[in-house]
Amino acid sequence: MGIEAHLILAMNPIYGFIGDSIIPRETIVLITEMKKAPKTITTPMEYLVVKKSSSYHGVLGRWAHIDLETMTHTKFLCMKFSTDHGIATVRENQSEFMACKVNVIDVEMKDGPLDPKRMDDEPKEEDKQSMEQED
């Protein structure tokens, strides 16, 4: 993507729900467009780059939700936000969500519960091979 030159070293930890923490490697501000055409919003957002295995591509933090004035509904896997053309609603794909959930459960059954102390570790060798096969 050619964004390496725009990455800034990060020093402040981020904290999880259970009190665990991780220090991001870098931060970057990217112009982000959230849309459900024609209802779109474009804004610069700060992203934290972390070294962590995850089933997520990204997570919107508290400040992003505040800046975007979002309302989320976890049961229906949707998020609403205000645009110049009214309220936009974006939804998660239910089948992708369930596949992700099953994948996390499979990993926990195979390796035991996810350990917050390992969150900054490299992926295991068999996980690396699995990721390479998926590409």
URZI-V403258 format. One record per residue. N is the residue number from 0. RES is the residue in one letter. PSI is psi in whole degrees, 0 to 359 (none if undefined). Layout:
n->N res->RES psi->PSI
n->N res->RES psi->PSI
This chain:
n->0 res->M psi->344
n->1 res->G psi->28
n->2 res->I psi->355
n->3 res->E psi->322
n->4 res->A psi->341
n->5 res->H psi->358
n->6 res->L psi->138
n->7 res->I psi->135
n->8 res->L psi->134
n->9 res->A psi->146
n->10 res->M psi->340
n->11 res->N psi->133
n->12 res->P psi->157
n->13 res->I psi->146
n->14 res->Y psi->140
n->15 res->G psi->181
n->16 res->F psi->332
n->17 res->I psi->15
n->18 res->G psi->358
n->19 res->D psi->160
n->20 res->S psi->159
n->21 res->I psi->143
n->22 res->I psi->121
n->23 res->P psi->153
n->24 res->R psi->309
n->25 res->E psi->171
n->26 res->T psi->159
n->27 res->I psi->143
n->28 res->V psi->124
n->29 res->L psi->144
n->30 res->I psi->123
n->31 res->T psi->133
n->32 res->E psi->123
n->33 res->M psi->131
n->34 res->K psi->155
n->35 res->K psi->82
n->36 res->A psi->140
n->37 res->P psi->8
n->38 res->K psi->102
n->39 res->T psi->158
n->40 res->I psi->134
n->41 res->T psi->128
n->42 res->T psi->148
n->43 res->P psi->135
n->44 res->M psi->142
n->45 res->E psi->130
n->46 res->Y psi->142
n->47 res->L psi->130
n->48 res->V psi->119
n->49 res->V psi->155
n->50 res->K psi->95
n->51 res->K psi->136
n->52 res->S psi->135
n->53 res->S psi->154
n->54 res->S psi->0
n->55 res->Y psi->147
n->56 res->H psi->326
n->57 res->G psi->160
n->58 res->V psi->128
n->59 res->L psi->124
n->60 res->G psi->178
n->61 res->R psi->316
n->62 res->W psi->325
n->63 res->A psi->317
n->64 res->H psi->321
n->65 res->I psi->312
n->66 res->D psi->320
n->67 res->L psi->353
n->68 res->E psi->52
n->69 res->T psi->160
n->70 res->M psi->125
n->71 res->T psi->150
n->72 res->H psi->103
n->73 res->T psi->327
n->74 res->K psi->320
n->75 res->F psi->6
n->76 res->L psi->51
n->77 res->C psi->161
n->78 res->M psi->137
n->79 res->K psi->145
n->80 res->F psi->157
n->81 res->S psi->139
n->82 res->T psi->175
n->83 res->D psi->340
n->84 res->H psi->18
n->85 res->G psi->191
n->86 res->I psi->128
n->87 res->A psi->146
n->88 res->T psi->126
n->89 res->V psi->140
n->90 res->R psi->149
n->91 res->E psi->149
n->92 res->N psi->118
n->93 res->Q psi->318
n->94 res->S psi->322
n->95 res->E psi->321
n->96 res->F psi->314
n->97 res->M psi->321
n->98 res->A psi->319
n->99 res->C psi->316
n->100 res->K psi->316
n->101 res->V psi->320
n->102 res->N psi->316
n->103 res->V psi->316
n->104 res->I psi->318
n->105 res->D psi->316
n->106 res->V psi->316
n->107 res->E psi->325
n->108 res->M psi->324
n->109 res->K psi->314
n->110 res->D psi->356
n->111 res->G psi->172
n->112 res->P psi->148
n->113 res->L psi->130
n->114 res->D psi->116
n->115 res->P psi->333
n->116 res->K psi->339
n->117 res->R psi->0
n->118 res->M psi->335
n->119 res->D psi->5
n->120 res->D psi->160
n->121 res->E psi->151
n->122 res->P psi->150
n->123 res->K psi->157
n->124 res->E psi->316
n->125 res->E psi->330
n->126 res->D psi->320
n->127 res->K psi->315
n->128 res->Q psi->320
n->129 res->S psi->318
n->130 res->M psi->320
n->131 res->E psi->322
n->132 res->Q psi->327
n->133 res->E psi->330
n->134 res->D psi->none
